[in-house]
């Protein structure tokens, strides 16, 4: 097994923080894990369930149905029932009084509220996620119109998950008055991938996502991100380059902490293919011009959100740490207080 797969305690990792004395200018333009379990796994997740007040577990699939098979059938059922489209409005009911309007940015890829839109995502205990607290995004380089929209959100802190080379290529343009922190989490670099088929591309991404989930340095920095999100008052945004891999995992963890069901977490993850459709298509077209259309078709899953990739992340988390709570505390170094604070912020 690759050395990166060996779980080890995270080291303390301070954030690199820039505190602007004035708004950034154009001249320096700087973006539940409670998986539905089969009966044989239910007991191992009981501690994580108990940390949130002893709420009952999610429904257990029929005997003999694996979690992966259940997830795939659940995702298909969700799509056929129209829930995928419903998630664009967060499956909200008619009562959306005092709910902030969904933010739509044309110059920033994959920007959205972690809690969805409408009335927020449902949780396993019948509550809903709170909107306007945490946002997720690709590189945060808005044009003037989108910069004005971001300013109206009152964002106080921007967490850049990218490494220095990515930042240099596309610097952040901060919302007025916001503080910026660098997390420096290594990206999944697809440039070296040469898949012979679409299935091989999905497998390559799944393996890369597994490494991201358990790599010691990445875990330390995801822990730093979640701790800062818990301890900082006001709206906050975290982002990578495209808002899919590092950002997608951070968002999935937040929704898991909020006790959002896995099928909803999965569909939220897949919304990248809707919100970033134009950018994804442009990357695949660019690859076709550099190589050929056949190679681009084979590699397309590298640029898209794939259900098997997020499932692989949760599978690896379970394999290495057993439960969500163990991953959060032992893997990411979070205190129970931080976990409880995040959930209090996220759930209405």
C-alpha positions in Angstrom: 0.0 0.0 0.0 1.2 3.5 -0.8 2.8 5.2 2.2 0.3 8.0 1.9 -2.4 5.5 3.0 -1.0 4.9 6.4 -3.1 7.0 8.9 -1.0 8.9 11.4 -1.9 11.6 13.9 -2.1 15.1 12.4 0.4 17.7 13.2 -0.6 21.1 14.3 -0.8 23.3 11.2 -1.2 27.0 11.6 -3.0 28.9 8.9 -1.1 31.4 6.8 -3.3 34.5 7.1 -3.4 37.8 5.2 -5.4 40.5 6.9 -6.2 43.3 4.3 -6.1 46.8 5.5 -8.2 47.8 2.5 -10.1 45.8 -0.2 -8.1 44.0 -2.8 -7.7 45.9 -6.0 -7.7 44.7 -9.6 -4.0 45.5 -9.8 -3.3 42.6 -7.4 -6.2 40.2 -8.2 -5.6 37.6 -5.9 -12.5 31.1 -5.1 -24.7 12.2 6.8 -21.5 11.2 6.8 -23.6 8.7 8.1 -23.5 6.6 5.0 -26.5 4.4 4.7 -25.1 1.2 6.3 -25.7 -2.4 5.9 -26.5 -4.3 9.1 -22.9 -5.7 9.6 -21.5 -2.1 9.7 -24.2 -0.4 11.8 -22.6 -1.1 15.2 -19.3 0.5 14.2 -21.1 3.8 13.5 -23.1 3.9 16.7 -20.5 6.1 18.5 -20.7 8.7 15.8 -24.5 8.7 16.1 -24.3 9.0 19.8 -22.2 12.1 19.6 -25.2 13.9 18.1 -27.6 13.3 20.9 -28.4 9.6 20.2 -30.5 10.2 17.1 -31.6 7.0 15.4 -29.5 5.7 12.5 -30.4 6.0 8.9 -32.5 3.2 7.4 -30.5 0.1 6.8 -30.7 -1.3 3.3 -32.0 -4.8 2.6 -29.8 -7.7 3.8 -27.1 -8.5 1.4 -27.1 -5.2 -0.4 -23.7 -3.6 -0.2 -23.3 0.1 0.7 -21.9 0.8 -2.8 -24.8 -0.9 -4.5 -27.2 0.9 -2.2 -25.6 4.2 -3.0 -25.8 3.6 -6.7 -29.4 2.5 -6.6 -30.2 5.4 -4.3 -28.5 7.9 -6.6 -30.5 6.5 -9.6 -33.7 6.6 -7.6 -33.0 10.2 -6.5 -32.3 11.2 -10.1 -35.4 9.4 -11.5 -37.6 11.0 -8.8 -36.4 14.5 -9.7 -34.5 15.0 -6.4 -31.4 15.9 -8.4 -33.2 19.0 -9.8 -34.9 19.5 -6.4 -31.5 19.9 -4.8 -30.9 23.0 -6.9 -33.6 24.6 -4.6 -32.5 22.4 -1.7 -35.7 20.5 -1.7 -37.2 23.4 0.1 -40.9 23.6 1.0 -43.1 26.6 0.4 -42.0 28.4 3.6 -38.8 30.2 2.6 -39.4 33.3 4.7 -36.2 35.0 5.7 -34.1 32.6 3.6 -31.4 34.3 1.7 -31.6 34.2 -2.1 -29.3 31.8 -3.9 -26.1 33.4 -5.1 -25.3 33.2 -8.8 -21.9 34.3 -10.0 -21.0 34.2 -13.6 -17.2 34.8 -13.3 -16.5 32.4 -10.4 -16.6 28.7 -11.0 -18.8 26.5 -8.8 -19.7 29.1 -6.2 -22.5 28.0 -3.9 -23.9 27.8 -0.4 -22.7 24.6 1.4 -26.2 24.3 2.7 -27.9 24.4 -0.7 -30.6 26.8 -1.7 -34.2 27.2 -0.8 -34.9 26.2 2.8 -31.6 24.2 3.1 -30.9 20.5 3.1 -32.8 18.1 5.3 -31.1 16.3 8.1 -31.7 12.8 9.4 -33.5 14.1 12.5 -36.0 16.2 10.6 -34.3 19.6 10.8 -32.7 21.6 8.0 -29.3 23.2 7.3 -28.8 26.9 7.7 -28.0 28.9 4.7 -25.6 31.9 4.5 -23.0 30.5 6.9 -20.5 28.6 4.7 -19.8 28.9 1.0 -17.7 26.8 -1.3 -16.1 27.8 -4.6 -13.5 27.4 -7.3 -10.8 30.1 -7.6 -12.2 33.3 -6.2 -11.4 35.8 -9.0 -14.6 37.6 -9.6 -15.3 40.4 -12.1 -16.6 43.7 -10.7 -20.2 42.7 -10.8 -19.6 39.4 -8.9 -17.2 41.2 -6.5 -20.1 43.5 -5.6 -22.4 40.4 -5.0 -19.7 38.8 -2.8 -19.4 42.1 -0.8 -23.1 42.0 0.0 -22.8 38.5 1.5 -20.6 39.9 4.3 -17.9 37.3 4.0 -15.4 37.7 6.7 -12.9 35.0 5.9 -11.6 33.3 2.7 -9.8 29.9 3.0 -7.7 29.1 0.0 -7.0 25.4 -0.1 -4.6 25.7 -3.1 -0.8 25.5 -3.2 1.4 28.4 -4.1 1.7 27.6 -7.9 -2.1 27.6 -8.2 -2.4 30.9 -6.3 0.2 32.5 -8.5 -1.6 31.4 -11.6 -5.0 32.8 -10.4 -4.8 35.0 -7.3 -7.8 35.6 -5.1 -9.7 38.9 -5.3 -11.0 39.2 -1.7 -14.4 40.5 -0.8 -14.3 43.9 0.9 -12.9 43.6 4.4 -12.3 39.8 4.3 -9.3 38.0 5.8 -7.6 35.4 3.7 -5.9 32.2 4.9 -3.8 29.7 2.9 -4.2 26.0 3.7 -1.8 24.7 1.0 -3.4 21.3 0.4 -1.8 19.5 -2.6 -4.2 19.2 -5.5 -5.2 16.1 -7.5 -3.1 16.7 -10.6 -4.8 15.0 -13.5 -2.2 16.1 -16.0 -0.2 12.9 -15.6 -3.2 10.6 -16.0 -3.5 8.7 -19.2 -6.7 6.5 -18.8 -7.4 3.9 -21.4 -11.1 4.2 -20.7 -13.7 6.2 -18.8 -13.8 3.5 -16.2 -10.1 3.7 -15.8 -10.3 7.5 -15.3 -12.9 7.0 -12.6 -10.7 4.4 -10.9 -7.7 6.8 -11.1 -9.7 9.6 -9.5 -11.1 7.3 -6.8 -7.6 6.3 -5.8 -6.4 9.9 -5.8 -9.3 10.9 -3.6 -8.6 8.1 -1.2 -5.0 9.5 -0.7 -6.4 13.0 -0.2 -8.7 11.7 2.6 -6.0 10.0 4.6 -2.7 11.8 3.7 -1.4 13.1 7.1 -0.5 16.6 5.9 -3.9 17.0 4.1 -5.7 15.7 7.2 -3.9 18.3 9.3 -4.9 21.1 7.0 -8.5 19.9 6.7 -8.6 19.9 10.5 -7.2 23.5 10.6 -9.9 24.5 8.1 -12.8 23.0 10.1 -11.5 24.4 13.3 -11.3 27.9 11.9 -14.7 27.6 10.4 -16.1 26.7 13.8 -14.2 29.4 15.7 -14.8 32.4 13.3 -18.0 34.3 13.5 -19.7 35.4 10.3 -20.1 34.1 6.7 -17.0 32.3 5.4 -15.9 30.7 2.1 -13.4 28.0 1.3 -12.2 27.1 -2.2 -9.7 25.3 -4.4 -9.1 25.8 -8.1 -12.3 24.2 -9.5 -14.2 23.6 -6.3 -14.5 19.9 -6.9 -11.9 17.7 -5.1 -10.5 19.4 -2.0 -13.4 21.7 -1.7 -15.9 18.9 -2.4 -14.4 16.8 0.5 -14.5 19.7 2.9 -18.2 20.4 2.0 -19.1 16.7 2.3 -17.6 16.6 5.8 -19.6 19.7 6.9 -22.8 18.2 5.6 -22.0 14.9 7.3 -21.4 16.7 10.6 -24.8 18.3 10.1 -26.3 14.8 9.8 -27.4 15.3 6.2 -28.2 11.9 4.6 -25.5 10.4 2.4 -27.7 10.4 -0.7 -28.2 14.1 -0.4 -24.5 14.7 0.3 -23.8 12.7 -2.9 -26.3 14.7 -5.0 -24.8 18.0 -3.6 -21.4 16.8 -4.7 -22.7 16.0 -8.2 -24.1 19.5 -8.5 -20.6 20.5 -9.5 -21.5 19.0 -12.9 -24.3 21.5 -13.2 -22.7 24.6 -11.6 -19.4 24.2 -13.4 -20.8 22.6 -16.6 -19.3 25.3 -18.9 -15.8 25.1 -17.3 -15.8 21.3 -17.3 -16.8 21.2 -21.0 -14.1 23.8 -21.8 -11.4 21.7 -20.1 -12.4 18.5 -22.0 -12.5 20.5 -25.3 -9.1 21.8 -24.6 -7.8 18.3 -24.0 -9.3 17.1 -27.3 -7.5 19.9 -29.1 -4.2 18.9 -27.5 -4.7 15.2 -28.1 -7.8 13.8 -29.9 -11.5 13.4 -29.2 -11.1 9.8 -28.2 -8.5 10.5 -25.5 -10.6 13.4 -24.3 -13.7 11.2 -24.0 -11.7 8.6 -22.0 -10.4 11.3 -19.7 -13.6 13.2 -19.2 -14.4 11.7 -15.7 -11.2 13.3 -14.5 -12.8 16.7 -14.8 -16.3 15.8 -13.7 -17.8 15.0 -10.3 -18.3 11.2 -10.2 -20.3 9.3 -7.5 -17.7 6.5 -7.2 -15.0 9.1 -6.3 -16.9 10.5 -3.3 -17.9 7.0 -2.3 -14.3 5.9 -2.4 -13.4 8.8 0.0 -16.0 7.6 2.5 -15.0 4.0 2.1 -11.4 4.9 2.8 -12.4 6.9 5.8 -14.3 4.0 7.2 -11.5 1.5 6.4 -8.8 3.7 8.1 -10.8 5.2 11.0 -14.0 3.2 11.4 -16.4 6.1 12.1 -16.9 9.7 11.1 -16.3 10.8 14.7 -13.0 8.9 14.8 -11.9 10.5 11.5 -12.8 14.0 12.8 -11.2 13.6 16.2 -8.3 11.2 15.6 -7.7 11.9 11.9 -8.3 15.6 11.7 -7.5 16.5 15.3 -10.9 18.2 16.0 -12.2 18.5 19.5 -15.8 17.5 20.3 -16.4 21.1 21.0 -15.4 22.1 17.5 -17.7 19.4 16.0 -20.6 20.5 18.1 -20.0 24.1 17.2 -20.0 23.3 13.5 -23.2 21.4 13.8 -24.8 24.2 15.8 -23.8 26.7 13.0 -25.1 24.5 10.3 -28.4 23.2 11.6 -31.5 25.3 12.2 
